[in-house]
Amino acid sequence: MAWVRIHDAALSHPKVIGLSDKAFRLWVWGLSHSQQHLTDGLIESHTVPIRLRRASADLVTNRLWEAHDRGFSVHDYLDWNDSRETVMKKRNALQQRVTDFRVKRAMTSGVGKSTDLSERESEGKPPNGASDERLRARAGRLREELYPAWYSKWRNGAQLALIASPIEFQQALTLVKTWPDERLEKLARIVLTTDADEWITRTDRGFHVFFKKASWADDRLRQAEQGTL
């Protein structure tokens, strides 16, 4: 998850004090939108909420936004917030640390000694816990590779920050025990694109949201498959 910065003196600045409620909400929305989607302050016209579009003129007049050939740009955005390049470097570094940690843990615990595993499987005698290890591998891939890829695909290229979380790994384990990957992809698409659930639309649609709403998405998918939605 990325964080947008607002200076503690911003709310008393003359540019902000005189804004209408709608203009103020649009200004804050623009900051959040820019950081969530890593646009470096660019706000394309079609992304501005319809109910707040008239207020964009106030932000331009007050020099909080600037006119852009694709819509608007937040004034001095990169003076206060990290660029897309910086955020991606931080995320990649974090993901690499998580990967390195998992590899180190696997090596020290003996997990990943594929020679013993393959030999016993070839004899038709899967080792104890082999199925559990497959599930754990699927869970790790779901959380660290598949869901971030689906998130980017169906959230207009937005990047999902990965944070080492034992809770989310257990959530992923529950999901892969319940549904195959092909079904999980369909459920993720519903969660990531739906506007039918008000609670989902107010969230960041991160992995924890997917976990909480997977059953709901499965019900909707089943209804669609049966033609009852």
N, C-alpha and C positions, 0 to 999 in steps of 0.2 A: 504494500500500500504506500502510495506517495503522499506527502504532506505539503500543503500550500502554506506560504508564509504571509501574514498580514502584520505590518508594523504596529506596535502597541499604541502609537500616536495617530494611527490612520483615522480612527473614528472621530478624532477632534480636528482633523484637517479641513480647511475651508472647502476643498473640493467635495468632500464626503458629507459634511454637515448639511449642506443644502439639498441633498438628493431626496427625491420622493421615496416612499417605501418600495415601490416597484423598481425604481432605478437602483436603489441600494441592494435589493435582492438580486438583481441582474448582475451587478458588479461582483458580488460574492460568488454567484453562480459561475461567472466567467473565469474567476480565479481557480475555482475548484475544477471546472471543465478543462482548463488548460493544463493543470497538473495531472488530472486523472488520465487524460488522453495524450499527454506529453506533446503538446502542440507548440511549446515555446511562446505561448501568449496569443497565438492565432486562434480566432473564433470565426469559423465559417458561418455565413448567413443562415444556412438551412438548419444549423444546430441550435440556434437561439430559440428558447421556449416561446411558443406562439403568444402566450398570454403576457409575455414581458417584452415583446419586440419593439413596441412603441417607446419603451424607456431607453432603448439604445441611443436615441438621439440625445438624451440628457447626458449620458456618459461621454459621448463625443464632445458635446458642448463644454462639459466640465473637465475635459482633457484626461479622463480616466481611461477612455478607449480612443483609439485612432482609426480612421477609415482605412480599409485595406481592400485590394482588388478582389479578394475572396470573402470579404465581410468586414471584420474588425480585428484589431490587435490591442492587447492590454498594454497600456502605457508603462514603460520601464519594467515590464514583467521579469526579464532576466536579471535585473539589478537586485531583485529580492528572492527569486526562486531559481532552483536548479534547472539547467537545460535538459532536454531529452538525452543528450549525449552523456551528461553527468549521471543522471538517474539510471540509465542503462548500464553504465560502468559499475555503479554501486550494486545493482541487481545481479549482474553477471558475477561480480566478485562474491556476493553472498551465496549465490547458487553454487559457485565453485567450492566455497568453504563447506557447504552442506554436503556436496558430493564427496569431497575429500574426507569429511568426517565419517560418512557412511562406508566408504571404502576401507578406511582405517579400522572402523568397528568390525566390519566383516572379516578383515584379515586377522584381527586379534581374537575374534570369537570362533574362528574356524569356518564361518559361513563363506561360501564361494569356492570351496575346494572341489571344483567341478570334476576332477579326476575320480575321486571316490564316488561321487554321485552318479556319474555316467557309467562307471563300471557296475555298480549295483543295479542300476536301472536296466542295463543290457542283460543282466542275469535274470531280469524279471522280478527282482526283489527290491522295490523302492525302499530307501532307508527311512527310518522313523522320522516323521516331521517333514518329509520331502514335499508333500502337498501343502503344508503350512508355508514352507519357503517359497513355493510358487505363488501362493496367495500374497505373501509379503512383497514379493517382487512385482506382482501386478499392482498392488496398492501403491508402492513407491512410484511406479511408472505413471499410474493414474494421476497422482498428486503433483509429481515433479515434471512430467512431460505432456501427458495427454490433456489434462484440464487447462494448463496454461496455453497450449496450442489452440484449443477450442475457444478459450476466452479471447485470444487475439483475433481469431477468425470471425467470431460473431459479435465482438465489441469494437468493431472498426479499427482494428490494429492495436488496441490498448494492450499494455503489457501487465501481466499479473505478477506482483512481487511474491517471491517465495521466502518464507520464514520458517526456520526449523521449529516444528511444532509436533510433539508426540501426540497431542489430541487430534490434530488433523490427520496424522498417519493412521490412528485407530479408526477415524471416520472413513478414510479411504479403504481400510481393510474391511469394514462393514459393507461398504458399497460393492466391492469386488466379490464378496461372498454372496451378495444378493442378486447381482445382474452381471451378464457378460459385457465385455468392453463395447461391443457394437450397440447394445441397448443403452449403456451409460452415455455414449456419445449423443444419442437421440434425446436422452433426458437432459443432458447438459445444454443442448441447443435450445430446448424449451425454457430452461431457467435463465439462460443468457439473453434470450430475445423477447421473452414475454413482457407484455404490459398488462396482462390480465390479473396479476396478483399485486395488490398495492404494497404489501410488505416487501416483496422482492424488489420492486422499483425504487424503494427507499434505501436499499443496501448497495454495497459495492460489488455484489454478486461474486464474492470470493468463494474459495473452496468450502468454507464452513456453511455458506448459504446454499451451495449446491447440495451438501449433505442433508441439510434440514428440509429442503424442498424436493428431494429426489422422488420420494413416494408420491408427492402431489403431482410432479411431472409425469410419473409413471401412470397415474390415474388418467391424466389428460391424454397421454399418448394412447392408452388402451381405448379410451372413448373415441378418439380420432380413428383408430384402427377398426373399431366396430361401427363407425359412422353415427355415433350418438352424441358427439360433441356439438 
